[in-house]
């Protein structure tokens, strides 16, 4: 005997209809911006609204809705930028978010952004949008790139075919953007929906009639819902069944069965009709297409070459680090040396009468937080370079190049995108795995993501490179990034052969054309990311530094006073000494190195802050008072020297093998000098490898736990600690014979 299914929840349709009507009457007009990935949609909206939306060329870069509230006279317009979607038959999280917004946000008007150079492909989504009874305007974007391809789109003909106004735009150049929003609000109109075979139209009309009696369903979406039900869309069927509309789903199933008996497969018939109509419209709107060989195609002959592609990618990454070291190193030395000295001198002068507060500021905050902040120039240059590669379209090629390697791991090239995001921060990279369709892919990529060297680890690499490898700093940092990728891929291979076997097949990747990024957009991205790092320095790092200072001030031996204990005899020092023998085989068995690793569990940039606190705290306490004028003079002179050094070092970008300005003993920051005395080159290299591979930070663990559960998150912590120790041991035992 089988149990009967639970009854569907009863819904008061009349009350729902009244509530919806009242809410819509009092809310601000809502404009939804919809389009395929890589149509320049986010750039266009940034130009229209002045909002700071993320601009990139990866498929699905705008994973979540972005919105802006714009004043137009006395009226406020609510603008929603939806994720890039190829269709409204959701196969990816982006497409599901877009479809859900179109159903739930009750839009007053749609702005459909279309790539003029890929008209036929883009029109499939446009035809689906026309199935919503919502006024629409079509923005024919990137018309300049289309003309470079030899494509002249007839906007008037396109408008006549679709039944909606068409405006030509070039978002990155602000062409056609000035009045685009006003045109959307005033000129948008309901277009011509596609007519399907009569049998499908009859079934759809019957379903629409049934929906008219259900006030909980959005009236503007009746036709789209009817056609999607006839297609058998599983996510929509589940949504309607869960909200008490099982009879409607059953009616659609009955229609589908009848159509199939009559020789119609609704899914195939509807899709083929859309593709045929999209092709017909494209041919009429672009009657005399004469394709030319574009710059993108010429560059891709090199960038995507099976033999040259990977070396070019690795060379570009190395060039990024060379650029970062060359331009930023003098300013790192400036902040980590003279400016910290000035800050310490001023603090001694101001707080001399308050000994405890002076010790905290001079012995903890300035050497701890100040050391972390000294790497802001490095991160700013790095983020600028990475933004250039992202927004130019090259990163999509990197994913394509990685596809062969990723397929060997049972993944596709799209999985490379979260891994690249991990170079910035592992936390958003974990959330970016939502764009992967298969659960095993999402879990696997999340588990190997912490091996990708996030920007918080970069300060550790930079300071150790300056201390121990002054002539090859860029090579050392580059090798850390490459090693992280190699370990990630190797571990992914192991997981595929054991606990996470591959599922299904790969997907297609879209390669957008190369575009020269807008400097304003690049600067906005880089400044925002750098500001985020600085924010962590004044929150997470400051709090951790304060805790470490307290532990360094608490005596572990009777008879000593708080704040007057030698660091090695403090509670922090003794606890670190108890753990340090574990790392002796790795070459850094001293308590200072071990102690810095522990707070690094909270945030990796704290490792540098703690090292600065341990090695420089006692020396900083002995700082001499400094007057305001003398401090300003010292700051101005040191800043000018940093600018000159940075400019003079630019020619070394093309110098081999010394990639970047040399850092002699006199030029090193105080912390770099201290590390050069405390570590051998082999031990320093092993320390960097351990920092690269050991446990992810607390925020990343939290993201993993939220996405995949507590068990997987803490399993990741355990195996990373083991891998880091073994890798550090191997590196030290090998390197000590050569360095």
C-alpha positions in Angstrom: 0.0 0.0 0.0 1.5 3.3 -1.0 1.1 6.5 1.0 -0.9 9.3 -0.6 1.0 12.5 -1.2 0.5 15.3 1.2 -2.2 17.8 0.2 -1.1 21.0 -1.5 -1.3 24.1 0.6 -4.5 26.1 0.2 -4.0 29.7 -1.0 -6.4 32.6 -0.8 -6.1 33.8 -4.4 -8.3 36.9 -3.9 -6.4 38.1 -0.9 -3.1 37.5 -2.7 -4.2 39.5 -5.7 -5.3 42.4 -3.6 -2.0 42.5 -1.7 0.1 42.3 -4.9 -1.9 45.2 -6.4 -1.5 47.4 -3.4 2.3 46.7 -3.2 2.8 47.5 -6.9 0.8 50.7 -6.7 3.1 52.2 -4.0 6.6 51.0 -5.1 9.1 52.7 -7.3 9.3 51.7 -11.0 11.6 48.7 -11.5 13.8 48.2 -14.5 15.5 44.8 -15.0 18.6 44.7 -17.2 19.0 41.3 -18.9 21.5 39.9 -21.4 24.0 37.2 -22.3 27.4 37.1 -20.5 30.1 39.2 -22.1 27.7 41.6 -23.9 29.2 44.6 -22.0 26.0 44.7 -19.9 27.7 45.7 -16.6 29.9 48.3 -18.3 26.8 49.8 -20.0 24.9 50.0 -16.7 28.0 51.5 -15.0 27.9 54.2 -17.7 24.2 54.8 -17.4 23.8 54.7 -13.6 27.2 55.6 -12.3 27.2 52.5 -10.2 30.3 50.5 -9.5 29.4 47.2 -10.8 32.0 44.5 -11.3 33.1 44.5 -14.9 34.7 41.4 -16.4 34.7 39.0 -19.4 34.2 35.7 -17.7 30.9 33.9 -18.3 28.8 34.6 -15.2 31.0 37.2 -13.6 27.9 39.0 -12.1 26.8 36.1 -10.0 24.4 38.0 -7.9 21.9 40.8 -8.6 23.3 44.3 -8.6 21.1 47.3 -8.2 20.9 51.0 -8.1 18.3 53.6 -7.1 18.3 56.5 -9.5 16.5 59.9 -9.2 14.7 61.1 -12.3 13.0 64.3 -11.2 10.7 63.5 -8.4 10.7 59.8 -9.2 13.1 57.1 -8.0 14.0 54.3 -10.4 15.0 50.9 -9.1 17.6 49.4 -11.6 18.4 45.7 -11.3 21.4 44.3 -13.2 20.8 40.5 -13.5 23.4 37.9 -14.0 24.5 37.0 -17.5 22.3 34.3 -18.9 22.2 32.5 -22.3 18.6 31.4 -21.8 15.7 31.3 -19.3 15.8 27.5 -19.3 18.1 27.4 -16.3 21.2 25.2 -16.5 23.4 27.3 -14.3 22.9 29.3 -11.0 23.1 32.6 -13.0 20.3 31.6 -15.3 18.2 30.4 -12.4 18.7 33.8 -10.6 17.8 35.7 -13.7 14.6 33.6 -14.3 13.6 33.9 -10.7 14.0 37.7 -10.8 11.9 38.0 -13.9 9.1 36.1 -12.2 9.3 37.5 -8.7 10.5 41.1 -9.1 7.4 42.2 -11.1 9.4 44.4 -13.5 7.8 47.5 -15.0 10.2 47.5 -17.9 13.0 45.4 -19.4 16.3 46.6 -20.9 17.7 43.8 -23.0 21.4 44.2 -23.8 22.6 42.5 -26.9 26.0 42.0 -28.5 25.8 43.4 -32.0 28.6 41.2 -33.1 26.9 38.0 -31.9 23.3 38.9 -32.8 21.9 35.4 -33.6 23.1 33.8 -30.5 21.9 36.7 -28.3 18.4 36.7 -29.8 17.5 33.3 -28.3 17.2 35.0 -24.9 15.5 38.0 -26.5 12.8 35.8 -27.9 12.2 34.3 -24.5 11.9 37.8 -22.9 9.3 38.7 -25.4 7.1 35.9 -23.9 6.8 38.1 -20.8 4.1 40.8 -21.2 6.5 43.5 -20.0 7.5 46.6 -22.1 11.1 46.2 -23.4 13.8 48.2 -25.1 16.8 46.5 -26.7 20.3 48.1 -26.3 22.4 47.0 -29.3 25.7 47.2 -27.6 29.3 46.9 -28.9 28.4 48.1 -32.3 32.0 49.3 -32.8 33.3 45.8 -32.4 30.6 44.5 -34.8 31.7 47.0 -37.4 35.3 45.9 -37.0 34.2 42.4 -37.8 32.5 43.7 -41.0 29.0 43.6 -39.5 26.5 46.5 -40.1 23.4 45.9 -38.0 20.2 47.6 -39.3 18.7 48.8 -36.0 15.4 49.8 -37.7 15.0 46.4 -39.3 15.7 44.7 -36.0 13.2 46.9 -34.2 10.5 46.1 -36.8 11.1 42.3 -36.5 11.0 42.3 -32.7 8.4 45.0 -32.1 10.5 46.9 -29.6 12.7 50.0 -29.8 16.4 49.5 -30.5 19.1 51.9 -29.4 22.7 51.5 -30.5 25.3 51.8 -27.7 29.0 51.4 -26.9 29.1 51.3 -23.1 32.8 51.5 -22.7 32.9 54.8 -24.8 29.7 56.2 -23.4 28.1 56.2 -26.8 24.3 56.1 -26.7 24.3 55.9 -22.9 23.3 59.4 -22.0 19.5 59.0 -22.5 19.3 55.2 -22.5 17.4 55.0 -19.2 15.0 57.7 -20.1 14.4 56.1 -23.4 13.8 52.7 -21.7 11.2 54.2 -19.4 9.4 56.3 -22.1 9.7 54.3 -25.3 9.8 50.6 -24.2 6.8 48.6 -25.5 5.6 45.1 -25.5 7.1 43.3 -28.5 6.0 40.5 -30.9 6.1 37.1 -29.2 7.1 34.2 -31.3 4.2 32.1 -32.7 4.7 28.3 -32.4 3.0 25.4 -34.1 -0.8 25.5 -33.6 -0.9 22.5 -31.4 1.5 24.1 -29.0 -0.3 27.4 -29.1 -3.6 25.8 -28.2 -2.1 24.0 -25.2 -0.3 27.1 -24.0 -3.6 29.1 -24.3 -5.4 26.6 -22.2 -2.7 26.8 -19.5 -2.8 30.6 -19.6 -6.6 30.5 -19.0 -6.1 28.3 -16.0 -3.4 30.7 -14.6 -5.8 33.6 -14.9 -7.7 32.2 -12.0 -4.6 32.0 -9.9 -3.7 35.4 -8.4 -0.5 34.0 -6.9 1.1 33.7 -10.4 2.5 36.8 -12.0 0.2 37.9 -14.9 3.1 39.2 -16.9 4.6 35.7 -17.1 1.6 33.6 -18.0 2.8 32.8 -21.5 6.4 32.1 -20.5 5.2 29.8 -17.6 2.9 27.9 -20.0 5.6 27.3 -22.6 8.1 26.3 -19.9 5.7 23.8 -18.4 5.1 22.3 -21.9 8.9 22.0 -22.2 8.9 20.1 -19.0 11.3 22.5 -17.1 12.1 20.6 -13.9 13.0 23.5 -11.7 9.7 25.4 -12.6 7.6 22.2 -12.1 9.2 21.9 -8.6 8.6 25.5 -7.8 4.9 25.4 -8.8 4.3 22.1 -7.0 5.8 23.4 -3.8 3.6 26.5 -3.9 0.3 24.7 -4.3 -0.1 24.6 -8.0 0.1 20.9 -8.6 -3.2 20.9 -10.6 -1.6 23.3 -13.1 1.5 21.1 -13.4 -0.8 18.0 -13.9 -2.7 19.9 -16.7 0.6 20.7 -18.4 1.7 17.1 -18.2 -1.5 16.0 -19.8 -1.0 18.5 -22.7 2.6 17.3 -23.1 1.4 13.7 -23.3 -1.2 14.6 -25.9 1.3 16.5 -28.0 3.8 13.6 -27.9 1.1 11.2 -29.0 0.4 13.5 -31.9 4.1 13.4 -32.9 5.2 16.7 -31.2 8.0 16.9 -28.7 7.3 20.3 -27.1 10.8 20.8 -25.9 12.4 20.2 -29.3 9.7 22.1 -31.2 9.9 25.2 -29.1 13.7 25.3 -29.1 13.9 24.8 -32.8 11.3 27.5 -33.5 13.3 30.0 -31.4 16.6 29.1 -33.1 15.0 29.4 -36.5 13.4 32.7 -35.7 16.7 34.1 -34.2 18.5 33.1 -37.4 15.8 34.7 -39.6 15.9 38.0 -37.7 19.7 38.1 -37.7 19.8 37.6 -41.5 17.3 40.4 -42.1 19.0 42.8 -39.6 22.5 42.1 -41.1 21.8 41.5 -44.8 25.3 41.9 -46.2 27.6 40.4 -43.6 31.3 40.3 -44.7 33.3 39.0 -41.8 36.9 40.2 -41.4 39.8 38.7 -39.6 39.7 40.6 -36.3 42.5 41.5 -33.9 41.1 39.0 -31.4 41.4 36.2 -33.9 45.0 37.2 -34.7 46.0 37.3 -31.0 44.2 34.0 -30.3 46.5 32.3 -32.8 49.2 32.9 -30.3 47.4 32.9 -27.0 45.5 29.7 -27.7 48.3 27.9 -29.4 48.7 24.4 -27.9 52.5 24.8 -27.5 52.7 28.6 -26.8 49.6 29.2 -24.8 50.7 27.9 -21.4 54.2 29.5 -21.6 52.5 32.8 -22.5 50.2 32.5 -19.5 53.0 31.7 -17.1 55.1 34.5 -18.7 52.3 37.0 -18.1 52.0 35.9 -14.5 55.7 36.4 -14.0 55.5 39.8 -15.7 52.8 40.8 -13.2 55.1 40.0 -10.3 58.0 41.7 -11.9 55.9 44.8 -12.3 54.6 44.5 -8.8 58.1 44.2 -7.3 59.6 46.9 -9.5 57.0 49.6 -8.9 55.9 48.8 -5.3 59.1 47.6 -3.6 60.4 51.2 -2.8 57.1 52.2 -1.3 57.0 49.0 0.8 60.4 49.9 2.1 59.2 53.5 2.7 56.2 52.4 4.8 58.0 49.6 6.6 61.0 51.7 7.4 61.1 55.5 7.6 57.3 56.1 8.0 57.1 53.5 10.8 60.1 55.2 12.4 58.4 58.6 12.2 55.1 57.2 13.6 57.0 55.6 16.5 58.8 58.8 17.2 55.6 60.8 17.2 53.9 58.2 19.4 56.7 58.4 22.0 56.5 62.2 22.0 52.7 62.2 22.5 52.3 59.2 24.8 55.4 59.5 26.9 53.4 60.2 30.0 51.2 57.1 29.6 53.7 54.2 29.6 51.3 51.4 29.1 49.5 53.0 26.1 52.8 54.0 24.6 54.0 50.4 24.8 50.9 49.2 23.1 51.1 51.7 20.3 54.9 51.7 19.8 55.6 48.0 20.6 52.5 46.4 19.1 50.3 48.4 16.8 52.9 50.2 14.8 55.2 47.3 14.1 52.3 44.8 13.8 49.6 46.7 11.8 52.2 49.0 10.2 54.1 46.1 8.8 50.9 44.7 7.2 49.9 48.1 5.8 53.4 48.5 4.3 52.3 46.0 1.6 49.3 48.0 0.4 51.4 49.4 -2.6 52.3 45.8 -3.6 48.6 44.8 -3.5 47.4 47.9 -5.4 49.8 47.2 -8.3 49.0 43.5 -8.3 45.2 44.2 -8.3 45.7 46.8 -11.2 47.5 44.2 -13.2 45.0 41.4 -12.5 42.1 43.8 -13.3 43.7 44.5 -16.7 44.0 40.8 -17.5 40.4 40.2 -16.4 38.8 43.1 -18.1 40.8 42.7 -21.3 39.4 39.2 -21.9 42.6 37.3 -21.3 41.4 35.4 -18.2 38.8 33.6 -20.3 41.7 32.4 -22.5 43.5 31.2 -19.3 40.4 29.1 -18.5 40.3 27.7 -22.0 44.0 26.8 -21.8 43.4 25.1 -18.5 40.6 23.0 -20.0 42.8 20.1 -21.1 44.4 19.9 -17.6 41.0 20.3 -15.9 39.4 17.6 -18.1 42.1 15.2 -16.9 40.7 15.9 -13.4 37.2 15.3 -14.5 36.5 19.1 -14.5 36.0 21.6 -17.3 37.8 24.8 -18.0 35.1 26.8 -16.2 36.3 25.4 -12.9 39.5 27.3 -13.5 37.7 30.6 -12.9 37.1 30.1 -9.1 40.8 29.0 -8.8 41.9 32.2 -10.5 39.6 34.2 -8.1 41.4 32.4 -5.3 44.5 34.4 -6.1 42.6 37.4 -4.8 40.8 35.9 -1.9 39.7 32.3 -1.2 36.4 33.3 0.4 34.6 34.7 -2.7 36.3 32.0 -4.7 34.5 29.3 -2.6 31.2 31.0 -3.3 32.0 31.3 -7.0 32.0 27.5 -7.2 28.2 27.9 -7.3 28.6 28.5 -11.0 29.7 24.9 -11.5 26.8 22.6 -12.4 27.8 19.3 -10.7 28.0 19.0 -6.9 31.2 16.9 -7.0 32.9 19.7 -9.0 31.8 22.3 -6.5 33.1 20.2 -3.6 36.4 19.3 -5.3 37.2 22.8 -6.4 36.4 24.2 -2.9 38.7 21.6 -1.3 41.7 22.5 -3.5 41.0 26.3 -3.5 43.0 27.1 -0.4 46.2 25.9 -2.2 45.8 28.9 -4.5 47.9 31.7 -3.1 45.6 34.5 -1.9 46.7 38.1 -1.7 47.0 37.9 2.1 49.9 35.5 1.7 51.7 37.9 -0.6 53.2 40.1 2.2 54.9 37.0 3.6 56.4 36.1 0.3 57.5 39.7 -0.4 59.2 40.2 3.0 61.0 36.9 2.9 62.1 37.4 -0.7 63.5 40.9 0.2 65.3 39.4 3.2 66.7 36.2 1.7 66.4 36.4 -2.1 66.9 40.1 -3.0 67.9 39.5 -6.6 65.3 37.0 -7.4 62.2 38.1 -5.5 59.8 37.9 -8.4 61.0 34.4 -9.3 60.4 33.3 -5.7 56.9 34.7 -5.5 56.1 33.4 -9.0 57.2 29.9 -7.9 54.9 30.0 -4.9 51.9 30.7 -7.1 52.9 28.0 -9.6 53.6 25.5 -6.8 50.2 26.2 -5.3 48.5 25.4 -8.6 50.6 22.2 -9.1 49.7 20.9 -5.6 46.0 21.8 -6.2 45.9 19.9 -9.4 47.8 16.9 -8.0 45.4 16.7 -5.0 42.4 17.1 -7.2 43.6 14.1 -9.2 43.9 12.0 -6.0 40.4 13.0 -4.9 39.0 12.1 -8.4 40.6 8.6 -8.1 39.3 8.1 -4.6 36.4 9.9 -2.9 35.0 12.3 -5.6 34.7 10.5 -9.0 33.8 12.6 -12.0 30.2 13.1 -13.1 28.8 13.8 -16.6 30.6 15.8 -19.3 32.1 19.2 -19.8 30.6 22.5 -21.0 31.3 25.0 -23.7 33.4 28.1 -22.8 32.8 31.5 -24.4 35.8 33.6 -25.4 34.9 37.2 -25.5 36.8 39.6 -27.8 39.9 41.4 -26.5 39.0 44.8 -25.2 41.2 47.5 -23.7 39.9 48.1 -20.2 38.8 51.5 -19.0 41.4 52.9 -16.6 38.7 54.3 -14.4 37.1 50.9 -14.0 40.4 49.2 -13.4 41.3 51.7 -10.8 38.0 51.3 -9.1 38.4 47.5 -8.9 42.0 47.8 -7.6 41.2 50.5 -5.1 38.2 48.6 -3.7 40.2 45.4 -3.2 43.1 47.2 -1.6 40.7 49.1 0.7 39.2 45.8 1.7 42.7 44.6 2.7 43.3 47.8 4.6 40.0 47.4 6.4 41.1 43.9 7.6 44.3 45.5 8.9 42.4 47.9 11.1 40.0 45.2 12.3 41.2 41.6 12.2 44.9 42.4 12.2 44.6 45.0 14.9 42.6 42.7 17.2 45.0 39.9 16.7 48.0 42.1 17.2 46.5 43.3 20.5 46.0 39.7 21.7 49.5 38.8 20.7 50.8 41.9 22.6 49.0 40.8 25.7 50.4 37.3 25.5 53.9 38.7 24.9 53.5 40.9 28.0 52.3 38.1 30.4 55.3 36.5 32.1 55.5 32.7 32.1 58.0 32.8 35.0 57.3 34.0 38.5 58.9 37.3 39.7 58.5 39.2 36.4 56.1 42.0 35.8 53.5 42.5 33.1 54.9 44.3 30.1 58.5 44.0 31.2 59.1 40.3 30.4 61.5 39.3 27.6 59.5 37.9 24.6 61.0 34.4 24.9 59.9 34.2 28.6 56.4 35.4 28.0 53.3 33.2 27.8 53.3 33.5 24.0 57.0 32.7 23.8 56.8 29.7 26.0 53.7 28.3 24.2 55.5 28.8 20.9 58.6 27.1 22.2 56.5 24.0 23.2 55.2 23.7 19.6 58.4 24.7 17.7 60.1 21.2 17.8 57.5 20.0 15.3 59.0 22.4 12.7 62.6 21.7 13.4 62.9 19.2 10.6 61.6 22.0 8.3 64.5 24.3 9.3 62.5 26.9 11.3 62.2 25.4 14.7 62.6 28.7 16.5 59.7 30.0 18.6 59.3 33.3 16.7 58.6 31.6 13.4 56.2 29.1 15.0 54.4 31.7 17.0 53.7 33.8 13.9 52.0 30.8 12.2 49.4 30.4 14.9 47.6 33.7 14.5 47.9 33.2 10.8 45.0 30.8 11.2 42.8 33.8 11.7 44.1 35.7 8.7 47.3 35.1 6.7 48.4 38.7 6.6 48.6 38.5 10.4 51.7 36.3 10.0 53.7 39.3 8.8 52.2 41.5 11.5 53.1 39.0 14.2 56.7 38.7 12.9 57.0 42.5 12.9 55.7 42.6 16.5 58.1 39.8 17.7 61.2 41.0 16.0 60.7 44.8 16.1 58.5 45.3 19.2 61.4 45.5 21.6 63.4 47.8 19.3 60.4 50.0 18.7 59.9 50.5 22.4 63.3 52.2 22.4 62.3 54.7 19.7 63.4 58.3 20.4 60.9 61.2 20.5 60.4 63.0 17.3 59.0 66.5 16.6 56.3 67.3 14.1 58.4 69.3 11.7 61.3 66.9 11.8 59.0 64.0 11.2 57.3 65.7 8.2 60.7 66.6 6.7 61.9 62.9 7.1 58.6 61.7 5.5 58.9 64.1 2.5 62.6 63.2 1.9 61.9 59.4 2.2 58.8 59.6 -0.1 60.8 61.5 -2.8 63.5 58.8 -2.6 61.0 56.1 -3.0 59.4 57.7 -6.0 62.9 58.1 -7.7 63.9 54.5 -6.9 60.6 53.2 -8.3 61.0 55.2 -11.6 64.7 54.3 -11.9 63.9 50.6 -11.5 61.4 50.4 -14.4 64.1 49.4 -16.9 64.7 46.3 -14.9 61.4 44.9 -16.1 63.2 43.6 -19.1 66.3 42.6 -17.3 67.3 39.0 -16.8 68.0 37.2 -14.6 67.7 39.8 -11.9 64.0 40.6 -12.1 63.5 43.8 -10.1 65.7 46.3 -8.2 68.3 44.8 -5.9 67.8 45.2 -2.2 71.2 45.6 -0.5 71.5 45.2 3.2 71.3 49.0 3.6 68.0 49.2 1.7 66.2 46.4 3.5 63.5 47.2 6.0 64.2 46.5 9.7 62.0 43.4 9.6 63.8 42.1 6.4 67.1 42.6 8.2 65.9 40.7 11.2 64.6 37.8 9.1 67.8 37.6 7.2 69.6 36.9 10.5 67.0 34.5 11.8 66.5 32.3 8.7 68.8 30.5 6.2 67.6 30.7 2.6 66.6 27.0 2.7 64.6 27.5 5.9 63.0 30.7 4.6 61.9 28.8 1.4 60.4 26.0 3.5 58.6 28.6 5.6 57.1 30.1 2.5 55.9 26.7 1.3 54.4 26.0 4.6 52.5 29.3 4.7 51.4 28.7 1.1 49.9 25.3 1.9 48.8 25.2 5.5 45.3 25.7 6.9 43.0 28.2 5.2 41.9 31.2 7.2 38.8 31.2 9.5 36.8 33.1 6.9 37.5 30.6 4.2 36.6 27.7 6.5 33.4 29.5 7.3 32.6 29.8 3.6 33.3 26.1 3.0 31.2 25.1 6.0 28.3 27.2 4.7 28.5 25.7 1.2 29.4 22.1 1.8 29.1 21.3 5.5 31.3 21.2 8.6 32.8 17.8 7.9 34.2 18.8 4.6 35.6 22.1 5.9 37.5 20.6 8.8 38.7 17.7 6.6 40.2 20.3 4.4 42.0 21.9 7.4 43.4 18.5 8.4 44.8 17.4 5.1 46.2 20.8 4.3 48.2 20.8 7.5 49.7 17.4 6.7 50.5 18.4 3.1 52.1 21.6 4.2 54.4 19.9 6.7 55.5 17.2 4.2 56.1 19.7 1.5 58.0 22.0 3.8 60.2 19.1 4.9 61.0 18.1 1.3 61.8 21.6 0.2 64.1 22.2 3.2 65.9 18.9 2.9 66.5 19.5 -0.8 67.2 23.3 -0.7 69.8 23.2 2.1 72.1 21.3 -0.3 71.9 24.0 -3.0 71.3 27.3 -1.1 
